[in-house]
Amino acid sequence: MAALAVAPVTAADAAPNQWLVFLHGILGSGANWRSFARQIVAAKPAWGALLVDIRLHGDSQDIPPPHTIEAAARDIVEAIPDVAGVGRTPVRAVLGHSFGGKVGIELARQLAAAPNGPLDELIVVDSTPGARPDFRGSSGVRHIVELLTELPEAFPDRNAFTAWAEERGVSRPTAMWLAMNVRPVPNTTRFEFRLDIPSIRAMMDDYFARDLWPVLEAPPGHMKTRLIAGGDSEVLDAADRERGRALPSVSVDVIPNAGHWVHVDAPDALRELVLGYLD
């Protein structure tokens, strides 16, 4: 089995005594959060960041099924001790965005039984803990995943992929972001989209089917969960926010004028929230 890709980020000349795991959304990678993570560890050198490429994303390829939220979290639990120095330094917080938010909740459940015990902080950014069989709030992402099932086998270059996506209604910024997954085929002049889209679609189906509210309702140890919603997003909807606010171990923050990509639309506001939680 291929190893999960996990990249540590620390402040200059710092030896962190605790780790914050970052989990990206569907079709993304840990690198999406590198700049944000650097700002966090620069402000709090006692913390280090672990940027994870969730299974089938980034450099975490060729991982066998089942492709589920539970399996994605288990990958991380098993990979953490192999990252240099991490096995001796506890993971105390997890931040997950979108698909990574639900993986983060399941990861918190699994880490409670790990040697270093439960998390202190679980930060869930614009992700619903509950089941969402109607895909409400995430139809745009699901549409892109469905579109990618129609990909041709190869392209002459990345620009050809970007044009292909734009011709099918994908915005240029999104098409260029997706093109980061287009890589040259060795010993040829062709380029291909390297992600296993049918398996990623299976992971998304599990995301929409899983209900992980019980983890927040009976949190392991003294774990606090921070639900963060983009004010212009429908992913963490009004009912989710109300349900979260009713739980003693959960806080809910809404960032105005931010859509689903909270860390892109309002990075400063998100950073201040996260730094406050880590205090």
ABEGO torsion letter per residue (X at the ends): XBBBBBBBBBBBGBBBABBBBBBBBBGBBAAAAAAAAAAAAAABAABBBBBBBBBGBEABBGBBOBBBAAAAAAAAAAAAAABBGAAABBBABBBBBEAAAAAAAAAAAAAAABAAEBBABBBBBGBBABBBAAGBGAAAAAAAAAAAAABBABBABAAAAAAAAAAAGBBAAAAAAAAAABBBBBGBABBBBABBAAAAAAAAAAAAABBAAAAAABBBEABBBBBBBBAABAABBAAAAAAAAABAABBBBBBBGBBABAAAABAAAAAAAAAAAAX
